[in-house]
C-alpha cells in the first residue's frame, strides 16, 4: 500500500457517512473507521435516516473520534429540542459531540416538512443563542425577534461544558454570522480558489475551525471514480438551488445552466456528462488512490483546517470504503 496522506502529513482528517448509505452500511463503515483514528465522523440528516439516532449508534462503535452532525436543520426541530438531542449524544459519546447546524433548503423545509423557509440568518442566530443557553443549564427565558420562550430548564447535564457548534454556510451573510457566533464552519461545494480567498478574509478577523466536506470518489479504475463524482455533482447542481446559484456566481455559470436545463428535460439520466473537468478539479476529490492523495494535499493549501471526506461509493460499498480509508488514513493497524 502506498503511503497515506495522513500518515505522512499528520493532519486532522474527518469522514462523512452520507445519505447514500443504508443504516447497516453506515454501521459497517463505522466498524471499519474504528480501526483508525480520524479526527471526527460526521452523519447527515436529509430524507432518510434520523440524525440523532444514527449519531448515537455510531458513537457506540467509534470510541475515540469526535462525532458530528452535518447537519441538523434549524426548521424541523425547535431549538430546545436540538439542545436536548445534543446533550444526550454528548453524554452517550462521553463528551465527543460536535453540533453541526444548517438551514437545509427551501424544497426540503417547505415541501417535505410543510414549514415556511423564512428568515434563515436571524433564525440561525436565535437558534444558537437558545441552544447555548439551554445547554448551560440555566433557565431559558428568551425574547427574540422570532422565538419567545419561558421557563425551560434542561434536566440533564452534558459531559462537555461548551459543546462546539459548527454552522453550514454558503452565502456571505451566513458566513459572516458563522465567524461571529460559532466555533467552526462547514463549507461544501465551493471552488477551491474561492474557498482560499474566503478563508483568508474571514480568518484574518477571527480564528475558528474551518471544516469543508468534500465529495470524494476513489477507485483503482480512475474513470469509474470520475464518473461517480460527475453524477454526484450533477445531482447537487440539479436539485440544490442554493449550490447551483452559488456556483453560477463563482465561475460556473454556463456549466450549471447546461446541467440544470438537461435535468429539466430528462432528469438525472445523462446530465452528469455535462460536468466539466474544470468543475471536477475545482470541487471534488476523485480518481485513483494516488490521484486522490495528491488532490487532498493541494486542497489543504486553501486553509481548510479539517477536510471532511464525503464517502461516495464506487461499486461495492464496503470494498470501496476500505480502499478510501486505507488510502487516506493508512493501512489498517
N, C-alpha and C positions, 0 to 999 in steps of 0.2 A: 504493500500500500504506500502511495505517495505520502510525503509529509503533509500533515493537515495544516490548515491556516491557523487554527487556534493554538496548536502545539508550538508553532514557530514564532507566533507573534504575541501570545499570551494576552489576548484581548477578550473583553466581555462579548459573549455571543448568546443569543436567545433564539428560541424556536416558537413558531405559532402552529398549532394543530387545528386546522381550519374546518370550515363548514362543509368542505368536500368529503370529509371523512365521516364514517358512521361512529356511533358511540363505541362499539367494540374496537374499531380501528384506532380511535384516539387512546383508548386504554392500552392497547397493544403497543402503540408507538410510545406511550409514556413509559412502559416497561423497558423498552429499548433505551430511552433517554435516561432512565435511572442508572444506567451503566456509565454514564458520562457525568459531567458536572457543568451543564450550561448555567449561565447567569440566571436565566429565568425561562419559564414556559408560559405561553400566553394562549388563552382559549377564547374564541369569539362567541357571539350570540347573534344570530341573524334570523333564520326562519326554520331552524331545525332543533338542535339540542338546546335545552335551557342552560344558561351560562353558569349560575351558581352551583347547580347540581354537578356539572362536569368539573368545575374548579375544585369542588370538594373531593370528588373521586380521584382526580389527578394528584391532588396534594397528598393523598394517602399512598400513592405509588412512587412519586418522586419526592424524596425526603430531604434533599439539601438545597435545591434550587428555589428561587422565588417563584411564586405563582401569580400570574397577572390576568386580568380581564381585558380583552381587546376586541370589542368594547361592550360595556353595559351602556345602553342608550338611556337618555335622560327624559324620555317621554313615557315609556311603558311601565315604569315603576315610580312611586313617589320618592322624594329624596330621603325620607326617613326609612323607607323600606330598603333602599340601596345601602344605607348605612348599616341597617340590621344585617343584611347579607354580607357586607364587608367585614363586620365584626365577627360574624360566625365563621367565615372562611379563615380569617386571621387566627382565630382560636384553633380551628381544626388543623391548620398548617403550622402551628407553633410560631406565629409571628412572621410568616413569609409572604403575606399577601400584598399585591400592588393593585390598587383600584384604578382601572382604566375606564374613563368615561368618554362618551361621544354623543353627538346629536343624532346619529344614524342618518336617514334620508327621508325626504318628503313622501315618496311612494310607500316606504315601509311604515312610517308613522301614521300617515293618513289613510292609506288603502288597506293595510294589513291590521293595524291596531285601532283604526277608527278614531284617531285623535287629530287635533289640529297641530300642524308643524309651524308654530309661531314663536317669535322672539328667541331664537336659539342662543344668541350670545348672552342676553340677560338671564335667560333660563339657566344656562350653564353656570353663570356667576352665582346665582342664588342656590343652585343645587350644591355647589362646592361649599358655600357658606354653611348650609344646613347640614350637610354630611359631616363637615369638620366639627360643628357644634354638637351634633348628635354623638359622634364618636368620642368627644371629650368627656362624656358622662354628665355634663351639665344639663339642667332643664332647658328645653328648647322653647323659647318664645321668640318668634321671628316675624317681623313685619316688613316684607319686601314689596317690590312692585308686582310680583306675580304670586308669591306664596305668603300665606298668613297662618302661622302655626302657634298653638298654645299648649303649654304644659306637657310636652312629651319628654320622657326620660328613658334612655336605653337601659334595660335591666341587666345586660351582660357587658363585660369589660374585655375589649380586645387585648391580645397579647402585646401588640405594638402601641406605644404611646401616640405616635402620629403615623397612621397608615399612609404610605405615599400615594398621592393622587396624580395620575398622568392623564392628559387630555388629548384626544384625537383632534387635530387641527388641520384644516385645508386653507380656508380663506384668511385674509390678513387680520380681520378683527378677532377671529378665534385664536390665531397665532399670538397676537398681542395679549389677549386675555390669558392665554396659557402661561406666557412668561411672567405675567403679573401674579397669578394665584396658584399655580400648580408646581409640583415637584419635578415633573417631566412632561415631555411632549411625545406623541406617537404620530409620526408622519407616514404617509402612504401615497404611492403613485405620484411622486414629484420628480421631474427631471433632475438628474444629479448635479448639473451645473446650477440650476435654480436653487436646489437644496443647499449647496455650498454657500451661496450668497445669503440666503435667508438665515442659515445657522450663524454665519459670521456676524451679520447685523444684529440678530437677537441676543446672541451670547455675549456681545460687547456690552449689552445693557445689564444682563444678569445671567449667571451660570445656572442652568438646570440640566437634567439628564435628557439627552436628545436620542430618542429611540426612533427607528424607522423600520417599518415592516416592509420586506422586500420579497416580491414574488420570486420564487426560486424553483427551478426545474433542472434536475441533474439526471443524466443518463450516460451510459457508456456509448450509446448511439446519440451523438450530438444533435442530429436532425430531429429525432423524436423529442428531445428536450426542448428544442426551439419551437417545434410545432405546438407542444403543450403550453409553452409560455405565450405564444401568439393567441391561443384560444382563451387563456385566462385574461389577457389584456383586452381582447375584443369583448369579452363578457362584461368587464367593468366599464368599458367605454360605452357599451350599448345600453346598459341598464342603470349606470351610475351617473346621473345628471351632473352632480357636483364635480366628479372627476373629469367628465367629458368637457365641461366648461373650463375647468382649471387648466387642463392640458391644451385646450384650444388657445388659451391666452398665453401659454408658455411654450410656443414653438411647434405645436402640432395641430394647427387649425385645419389644414387640408386633410390630414390623416384621420382626425376624429370625425370630421364631416363625412368622409367617404365610408368609414366603418359604420357610422350610425345610419346613414342612408341605406346601406346594404342590409343592415339589421331590420330596418323598417320594411324592406322589400321581401326578404327571405329568412328573417330570423338569424339564428347563430350558426346556420348550416355552413356558410363559407366565408363570412365576413372577416374571419381571422386571417385570411390570405391577404388582406389589405393592411395588416400590421407591418410596418417597415422595419428594416434593420436598424435604422436610426432610433426608432422607438424602443426596440429591444435593448440597444446599447445604453439608452438614457434612463431606463425604468426598471429593468429586471436583471436577475442573475439566471442564466440558462446556458446549457451546453454540456460538454464533457466535464468530468471531475476537475481536470487540470484547468480548463477554461473558467470554471466557476470559482476556483480558488483565486485565480488571477483577478477576476472581476470583483470579488469581495475585497481584495486588497486595495483596489482602486476606489471602491465606494467609501471605505473608511476614511480616505483622504478628504471627503466632503465635510468632515467634522462630526459625523454621527458618533455618538458615544456608546450606543447599544444597537447594533444591527439585529433585527428580529427576522429570522429566516422563515418565510411563509412556505410551508411544505405543500407542493403541488405534485402529486404522484405521477410518475411516468411508468405505466404498466402496473404490475402487481404492487399494491400499497406497501406491504411490509418489506419486500425486496428493495423497493425504491427508497424507503425511509432509511433502511440500513446503509445504503450507498450514500445518502445525504449526510447522515450523522458521521459515518466513518471518514467521509471526505472533509467535512468542516470541523469536526470535533475530535478526530483522531481515531485510531484503531481501538476497538473495544478492549478495555482493561482486562 
